[in-house]
Amino acid sequence: MKGVILAGGLGTRLYPLTHATNKHLLPVFDKPMIHYPIQTLVNTGIEEILVVVGGPHSGDFIRVLKNGQDFGIKHLEYAYQDSGDGGIADALRLAQDFADSDSLTVILGDNCTDADIKKEVKNFKGGALIFLKEVPDPHRFGIAELDPKDKTKVIDIVEKPKKPKTNLAVTGVYIYDSNVFHHIETIKPSARGQLEITDVNNIYIKEGNLRWAPLNGFWSDAGTFESLYKTNVYWARKNFGKEEKELTTF
């Protein structure tokens, strides 16, 4: 199993902060944001990681992450997403050579979680595995609908629905077999001009090869000012050892 962190994009929702550097290098408490997804992967035992970068501040990653040895990474690579904001699937397709037919645990660079996914990584047998979490603002995410007769099965995922059928968000943590690259090649850009990872996941659903697991613990995509603030507060409280309080303001 290898790991991929998708840290491209322009981070326009965080302007003017991201005029200065890439979103994924902004501080979350006492570390750059990307340290958290790296730690999530390293905690599973993954030692080979590819970081997909993009935008005008791509070179900043090398100064921050260097060769990855400070994190216990045996092999760290970088890939450049030339399309700027072509979507998650567009970024993931750059990992094909790195994967070399191996399975991949993929995490978005702005996903900060303390969830332990070691068991799911170890027990992965193929197909796709997505991690779901209940959220108060489902219109912001890809939302999964479960089979009413069998809650272990996902029957559909809708990207940023105006009228969500559930509040089960597809977090930015996924595990894929090597077939993911074939599926990416078959999808077309969405109305917003992106190759959507939701379309890839729905292909796995149609094949009967997608499973899901709950993402237990704290999780936030720190891609807006509100979620970035919430994420900073959580990690500050956790690191200071104070009583953790669930933030429901957002």
Secondary structure, DSSP 8 states (H G I E B T S, - for coil): -EEEEEE-S--GGGTTGGGTS-GGGSEETTEETTHHHHHHHHTTT--EEEEEEESTTTTHHHHHHTTSGGGT-SEEEEEEETTSS--HHHHHGGGHHHHTT--EEEEETTEEE----HHHHHT--SSEEEEEEE-S-GGGSEEEEEETTEEEEEEEEEES-SS-S--EEEEEEEEE-TTHHHHHHH----TTS---HHHHHHHHHHHT-EEEEE--S-EEE--SHHHHHHHHHHHHHHHHT---------
